[in-house]
Amino acid sequence: MSISTTTGFVYHEDYLKHDTGNHPENAERLRAIMRQLKESGFMEKLRRIVPVKASEEQIAYVHVPEYIKKVEAMCKGGGGMLDLDTPVCRDTYEIALLSAGGVINAVDEVMDESNNLRRIFALIRPPGHHATTNKGMGFCIFNNIAITAEHLKRRYGIKRVLIADWDVHHGNGTQEVFLEDPSVLYFSTHQYPHYPGTGWIDEVGKGEGEGYTVNVPLPAGTDDDGYLYTLQNILVPIAKDFNPEFVLVSVGFDAHSADPLASMNVTSPGFGLFTDVIKEIAEKNSKGRIIMALEGGYNLKAIAESALSVFNSLLSNAREKKEVAMREKEKVRKRVEEIKAVQRKYWDI
């Protein structure tokens, strides 16, 4: 493997203070990943970025002030539930600022041409892609990846941002934020039907943003080959046409075959193969600039092994070649053709 010095990760021990009790999204997820990185020897190959909190002004790039104040007040009052499955504790507001800040800090590091960083994986929590402008849901408080996309546009004048989201659940919050925005192309693969029930192929954006939302609702049981087939046949040609200046990735590991909250069949090495596809897009279009942010994934062994596969890909300048076998995957092939039929109106696909 050819080792690059251009890869880093974001992490802070304070992320463990977002206390959710016996909830699937808990601190053990990050502990498992960090243990795996240390035991594998990867820590010596990666540069660590210590995050600082996002400002309230930065959170307000995406979220309305009333919602921000609601989260702050609930936490100051000792915690509670933002919705049926999204708990907050006394420390959650500050940690959610640190979570969003971690992804913002990663962008600042990559955009600083005085250092060599090009690829950073932000190991953060709470996750973000379900958080809408005025509501926390699906374990998410603030929409880390959407806030970061706005930061790229506002601070650095980036005109075209690609957000690729392979969490097993549709990123309804991210889609909502950029539904009418042609400067952000939102691409999502997700199990369908599944929580939160959004993300059908006809959700393509609105107004000036029509065509800049690409949803790939996949049937339960989709495996590495099915995912790679959709990435290669939908994301790659659309990204080539869009020509992003920067690539952001919502990284969920809950499409893993061992995940308790979904029914997909992706393997741990599969997530490294997906990262290879993202790397190739970034190398061709975005000067190799990739920021990845952790979203879901709830089996501790699976999330740790999958994160290692992602870092293995990020550290390597090579791309593993894999023949995609689509036998007995007629449902996936048919869905890809349905999506192409919708997206041909907007893209050379």
C-alpha positions as CSV (number, residue, x, y, z in Angstrom):
1,M,0.0,0.0,0.0
2,S,1.3,3.4,-0.9
3,I,1.0,5.6,2.2
4,S,0.0,9.2,1.8
5,T,0.7,11.9,4.4
6,T,-2.5,13.8,3.4
7,T,-5.0,12.1,5.7
8,G,-6.3,13.1,9.0
9,F,-9.1,12.6,11.5
10,V,-11.1,14.7,13.9
11,Y,-11.7,13.5,17.4
12,H,-12.3,14.9,20.9
13,E,-12.9,13.0,24.2
14,D,-15.7,15.4,24.9
15,Y,-17.8,13.7,22.2
16,L,-18.3,11.0,24.8
17,K,-20.1,13.4,27.1
18,H,-23.2,13.4,25.0
19,D,-24.9,10.9,27.4
20,T,-27.8,9.0,25.7
21,G,-27.9,6.2,28.3
22,N,-28.8,2.8,26.8
23,H,-29.5,4.3,23.4
24,P,-28.2,2.8,20.1
25,E,-26.3,6.1,19.4
26,N,-24.0,6.1,22.4
27,A,-20.4,6.9,23.4
28,E,-19.3,3.3,22.9
29,R,-19.5,3.8,19.1
30,L,-16.6,6.2,19.2
31,R,-14.7,4.2,21.8
32,A,-14.8,1.2,19.5
33,I,-13.5,3.1,16.5
34,M,-10.7,4.7,18.5
35,R,-9.7,1.3,20.0
36,Q,-9.6,-0.2,16.5
37,L,-7.4,2.7,15.2
38,K,-4.9,2.3,18.0
39,E,-4.7,-1.5,17.9
40,S,-4.2,-1.4,14.1
41,G,-1.3,1.1,14.3
42,F,-3.2,3.6,12.1
43,M,-2.8,6.5,14.6
44,E,0.8,6.9,13.6
45,K,-0.2,7.4,9.9
46,L,-2.9,9.9,10.5
47,R,-2.8,13.6,11.6
48,R,-5.3,14.4,14.4
49,I,-7.3,17.6,14.3
50,V,-8.6,18.7,17.7
51,P,-12.0,20.4,17.1
52,V,-13.3,23.7,18.5
53,K,-17.0,24.5,18.9
54,A,-18.9,26.0,16.1
55,S,-20.3,29.4,16.9
56,E,-24.1,30.0,17.2
57,E,-23.8,32.1,14.0
58,Q,-22.4,29.1,12.2
59,I,-25.2,26.8,13.4
60,A,-27.6,29.5,12.2
61,Y,-26.3,29.0,8.7
62,V,-28.8,26.1,8.7
63,H,-31.0,26.2,11.8
64,V,-33.5,28.8,12.8
65,P,-32.7,30.7,16.1
66,E,-35.8,29.4,17.8
67,Y,-34.6,25.8,17.5
68,I,-31.1,26.6,18.6
69,K,-32.4,28.3,21.7
70,K,-34.8,25.4,22.3
71,V,-31.9,22.9,22.4
72,E,-29.8,25.1,24.6
73,A,-32.6,25.7,27.1
74,M,-33.5,22.0,27.2
75,C,-29.9,21.0,28.0
76,K,-29.5,23.8,30.6
77,G,-32.6,22.4,32.2
78,G,-31.0,19.0,32.5
79,G,-32.0,17.3,29.2
80,G,-35.0,15.7,27.7
81,M,-36.2,14.3,24.4
82,L,-36.2,16.4,21.2
83,D,-38.4,13.7,19.7
84,L,-39.3,10.1,20.5
85,D,-35.8,8.8,19.8
86,T,-33.5,11.8,20.2
87,P,-32.4,12.3,23.8
88,V,-30.3,15.2,25.0
89,C,-28.5,15.6,28.3
90,R,-27.1,18.6,30.1
91,D,-23.9,18.6,28.0
92,T,-25.5,17.9,24.6
93,Y,-25.8,21.5,23.4
94,E,-22.1,22.2,23.9
95,I,-21.1,18.8,22.4
96,A,-23.4,19.3,19.4
97,L,-21.5,22.6,18.8
98,L,-18.3,20.7,19.0
99,S,-19.6,18.1,16.6
100,A,-20.4,20.6,13.9
101,G,-17.2,22.5,14.7
102,G,-15.2,19.4,14.1
103,V,-16.4,19.1,10.5
104,I,-15.9,22.9,10.0
105,N,-12.4,22.6,11.4
106,A,-11.6,19.7,9.0
107,V,-12.6,22.0,6.1
108,D,-10.4,24.8,7.3
109,E,-7.4,22.4,7.5
110,V,-8.0,21.1,4.0
111,M,-8.5,24.6,2.6
112,D,-5.3,25.8,4.2
113,E,-2.8,25.3,1.4
114,S,0.1,25.7,3.8
115,N,-0.4,22.1,5.0
116,N,-0.7,18.9,3.1
117,L,-4.1,17.6,4.3
118,R,-6.5,16.5,1.6
119,R,-8.7,13.8,3.2
120,I,-10.2,14.0,6.7
121,F,-12.7,11.7,8.5
122,A,-14.4,13.5,11.3
123,L,-15.2,11.0,14.1
124,I,-18.0,13.0,15.7
125,R,-21.2,12.7,17.6
126,P,-24.0,13.5,17.8
127,P,-24.7,12.8,14.1
128,G,-26.6,15.2,12.0
129,H,-28.2,14.3,8.6
130,H,-31.7,14.0,9.9
131,A,-31.7,17.4,11.6
132,T,-33.9,19.8,9.7
133,T,-33.8,23.6,10.0
134,N,-36.2,23.6,12.9
135,K,-36.2,20.1,14.4
136,G,-33.9,17.5,15.8
137,M,-34.8,13.9,15.0
138,G,-33.3,10.5,14.3
139,F,-30.6,10.8,17.0
140,C,-29.4,14.1,15.3
141,I,-29.2,17.6,16.9
142,F,-27.5,19.9,14.4
143,N,-26.9,19.1,10.8
144,N,-23.1,18.9,10.8
145,I,-22.6,18.2,7.1
146,A,-25.1,20.9,5.9
147,I,-23.5,23.5,8.2
148,T,-20.1,22.6,6.8
149,A,-21.4,23.0,3.2
150,E,-22.6,26.4,4.0
151,H,-19.3,27.2,5.6
152,L,-17.5,26.2,2.4
153,K,-19.7,28.5,0.4
154,R,-19.6,31.5,2.8
155,R,-16.0,31.5,3.9
156,Y,-14.3,30.1,0.8
157,G,-16.6,31.1,-2.0
158,I,-17.0,27.4,-3.1
159,K,-19.7,27.3,-5.8
160,R,-20.3,23.6,-6.2
161,V,-20.4,21.2,-3.2
162,L,-21.1,17.5,-3.6
163,I,-22.6,15.8,-0.5
164,A,-22.7,12.0,-0.9
165,D,-24.7,10.2,1.9
166,W,-24.4,6.4,2.2
167,D,-26.0,6.1,5.6
168,V,-28.7,3.4,5.5
169,H,-31.3,6.0,6.4
170,H,-32.3,8.9,4.1
171,G,-30.8,12.2,5.1
172,N,-34.0,14.1,5.1
173,G,-32.6,17.0,6.9
174,T,-29.7,17.6,4.5
175,Q,-32.1,17.2,1.6
176,E,-34.5,19.8,3.0
177,V,-31.8,22.4,3.6
178,F,-30.6,22.3,0.0
179,L,-33.8,21.4,-1.8
180,E,-33.8,24.7,-3.7
181,D,-30.1,25.3,-3.8
182,P,-28.2,24.5,-7.1
183,S,-24.8,25.0,-5.5
184,V,-25.1,21.8,-3.5
185,L,-25.7,18.4,-5.1
186,Y,-27.2,16.0,-2.6
187,F,-26.8,12.3,-3.4
188,S,-28.2,9.6,-1.1
189,T,-28.3,5.8,-1.1
190,H,-30.6,4.4,1.5
191,Q,-32.8,1.4,2.4
192,Y,-36.3,2.0,1.2
193,P,-38.9,1.8,2.7
194,H,-37.2,2.6,6.0
195,Y,-37.0,5.5,8.5
196,P,-37.6,8.4,8.0
197,G,-39.8,7.4,5.0
198,T,-38.4,10.1,2.6
199,G,-36.0,9.8,-0.4
200,W,-38.0,8.4,-3.3
201,I,-36.6,8.8,-6.8
202,D,-39.0,11.6,-7.7
203,E,-37.6,13.9,-4.9
204,V,-35.2,15.8,-7.2
205,G,-35.2,19.3,-5.7
206,K,-37.4,22.3,-6.2
207,G,-37.1,25.7,-8.0
208,E,-33.5,26.6,-8.9
209,G,-32.5,23.4,-7.0
210,E,-34.5,21.0,-9.3
211,G,-32.2,18.3,-10.4
212,Y,-29.6,18.8,-7.6
213,T,-31.1,16.1,-5.4
214,V,-30.4,12.5,-6.4
215,N,-32.1,9.8,-4.4
216,V,-31.2,6.1,-4.7
217,P,-33.8,4.1,-2.6
218,L,-32.4,0.6,-2.5
219,P,-34.2,-2.6,-1.5
220,A,-33.4,-4.5,1.7
221,G,-30.6,-6.9,1.3
222,T,-28.5,-4.8,-1.1
223,D,-24.8,-5.8,-0.7
224,D,-21.4,-4.4,-1.7
225,D,-21.9,-5.1,-5.4
226,G,-25.3,-3.5,-5.4
227,Y,-24.0,-0.4,-3.8
228,L,-21.0,-0.2,-6.1
229,Y,-23.2,-0.6,-9.1
230,T,-25.3,2.3,-8.1
231,L,-22.3,4.5,-7.3
232,Q,-20.6,3.7,-10.6
233,N,-23.7,4.1,-12.7
234,I,-25.4,7.1,-11.0
235,L,-23.0,9.0,-8.8
236,V,-19.9,8.9,-10.9
237,P,-21.4,10.2,-14.2
238,I,-23.5,12.9,-12.4
239,A,-20.5,14.0,-10.4
240,K,-18.5,14.3,-13.6
241,D,-21.2,16.5,-15.0
242,F,-21.6,18.6,-11.8
243,N,-17.8,19.0,-11.4
244,P,-17.8,19.7,-7.6
245,E,-15.1,21.9,-6.1
246,F,-15.4,20.0,-2.8
247,V,-16.7,16.6,-1.7
248,L,-18.4,16.0,1.6
249,V,-19.6,12.5,2.7
250,S,-22.2,11.5,5.3
251,V,-20.7,8.2,6.5
252,G,-23.1,5.8,8.0
253,F,-22.1,2.3,8.7
254,D,-25.6,1.1,9.4
255,A,-25.9,-0.6,5.9
256,H,-23.6,-3.2,7.4
257,S,-25.0,-6.7,7.4
258,A,-24.5,-6.9,11.2
259,D,-26.3,-3.6,12.0
260,P,-29.4,-4.0,14.3
261,L,-31.4,-1.1,12.9
262,A,-31.4,-2.0,9.2
263,S,-31.5,-4.9,6.7
264,M,-28.7,-4.4,4.2
265,N,-25.7,-6.7,3.5
266,V,-22.7,-4.5,3.1
267,T,-19.4,-5.8,4.5
268,S,-16.8,-3.9,6.4
269,P,-14.4,-3.9,3.4
270,G,-17.3,-2.7,1.3
271,F,-17.1,0.7,2.9
272,G,-13.5,1.0,1.8
273,L,-14.5,0.3,-1.8
274,F,-17.2,3.0,-1.6
275,T,-14.5,5.4,-0.3
276,D,-12.3,4.4,-3.4
277,V,-15.1,5.7,-5.6
278,I,-15.4,8.9,-3.7
279,K,-11.6,9.4,-3.9
280,E,-11.7,9.0,-7.7
281,I,-14.4,11.6,-8.0
282,A,-12.5,14.0,-5.8
283,E,-9.2,13.4,-7.6
284,K,-10.8,14.2,-11.0
285,N,-12.9,17.1,-9.9
286,S,-12.0,18.6,-6.5
287,K,-8.2,18.5,-6.1
288,G,-8.6,15.4,-4.0
289,R,-10.4,17.3,-1.3
290,I,-12.7,15.1,0.8
291,I,-14.3,15.6,4.3
292,M,-16.2,12.7,5.7
293,A,-18.4,13.0,8.8
294,L,-19.7,10.1,10.9
295,E,-23.4,9.5,10.9
296,G,-25.0,6.1,11.9
297,G,-23.8,2.6,12.5
298,Y,-24.8,0.7,15.7
299,N,-23.0,-2.6,15.8
300,L,-19.7,-1.9,17.6
301,K,-17.6,-4.5,15.9
302,A,-19.0,-3.6,12.5
303,I,-18.6,0.2,13.0
304,A,-14.9,-0.2,14.1
305,E,-13.9,-2.5,11.3
306,S,-15.8,-0.4,8.7
307,A,-14.1,2.8,9.9
308,L,-10.7,1.1,9.6
309,S,-11.6,0.1,6.0
310,V,-12.4,3.8,5.2
311,F,-9.1,5.0,6.7
312,N,-7.3,2.2,4.8
313,S,-8.7,3.6,1.5
314,L,-8.0,7.2,2.5
315,L,-4.4,6.4,3.3
316,S,-3.8,4.6,0.0
317,N,-3.1,6.3,-3.3
318,A,-4.2,3.1,-5.0
319,R,-7.7,2.0,-5.8
320,E,-8.7,-1.6,-5.3
321,K,-10.2,-3.0,-8.5
322,K,-13.3,-5.1,-7.9
323,E,-15.5,-6.8,-10.4
324,V,-19.1,-6.1,-9.7
325,A,-21.2,-9.2,-9.9
326,M,-24.8,-8.3,-10.5
327,R,-26.2,-11.8,-10.9
328,E,-29.4,-12.2,-8.9
329,K,-29.6,-8.4,-8.3
330,E,-32.4,-7.6,-10.7
331,K,-34.2,-5.4,-8.2
332,V,-31.1,-3.2,-7.9
333,R,-30.5,-3.1,-11.6
334,K,-34.1,-2.1,-12.2
335,R,-34.0,0.6,-9.6
336,V,-30.9,2.1,-11.2
337,E,-32.6,2.2,-14.6
338,E,-35.6,3.9,-13.0
339,I,-33.4,6.6,-11.4
340,K,-31.5,7.1,-14.7
341,A,-34.8,7.7,-16.4
342,V,-35.6,10.5,-13.9
343,Q,-32.1,12.0,-13.8
344,R,-31.5,12.1,-17.5
345,K,-33.6,15.3,-17.6
346,Y,-30.8,17.0,-15.6
347,W,-27.6,15.1,-16.1
348,D,-25.5,13.3,-18.8
349,I,-26.2,9.9,-17.4
